[in-house]
Amino acid sequence: MKSEAVLRSEVMKSLIKNFGLVDAERFIDIIKRDEFDYTEWQKDLWKDKTTTEIHNEAKQYYLEKKENKN
């Protein structure tokens, strides 16, 4: 398991890389402002999908990202 400092650093780098500095900062501000309950949010996020469907979508997303890198 990564330390909190390492995790924060890696996540922030990922947010900036994928969304740009301004939107990464906006996202952090939104999370801090809202009383966001990740567990409740996650319950509704995948309610109509099986674990196999989620796995297949994640795998497809990974492969597409990998192809676009090269």
N, C-alpha and C positions, 0 to 999 in steps of 0.2 A: 504494500500500500504506500502511496506517495504521501509526503508530508503536505500539510495545508499550504505552505508557502510555494512548494513546487507545483501543486495542483492549481493554485491561483494564477501563477505565472504562465503555465501552459494553456490554461483556459483563456486568459486574456490575450495571449499571442494568437490563439486560434480565432477568437472573436475578431480581433483586428485584421487578421489575414483574410477572413471570410466576409466581413461586413464593413471593414474600414474603421478608422479610429472614431469618427463621430458616431456612427451607429453602434459601435461596441460600447462607447460611453453612455449612449442613450439607453441601451439595453440594461446596463448595470444600474442606471438611475431608475428605470422602470421596476426592476426587481427589488431595489431597496425601498422604493416608494410604496409598492403594493404589499399587502399581507399575503404573499404568494405561498400557497401550500402545494408543494411539488407532488406530494402523495395524492392529494385529491385531484389535481390536474391530470396526473398520469392515469388515474382510474378511468377517466372519460376519453383520454387520448386514444387508447387502443381497444375500446370496448367492443367494437364490431370486427375485430381481427383475431385470427388464431396466431399462436406463437410461430407456426410455420410460415404464415403470410408475412409476419413482421420480419422474420429471419430472411426470407426471400427478398423483401424490399430493401432491407439493410445491405444484403449481399449485392444486389443490383446497383444500389447507390455507390457502394464501395468500388465496384468494378468500373462504373462510369467515371468516378473521380480519378481512379488510377489511370484510365485511358486518357483522360484529359490532361493529366500531368505530363505524359510522354509526348 
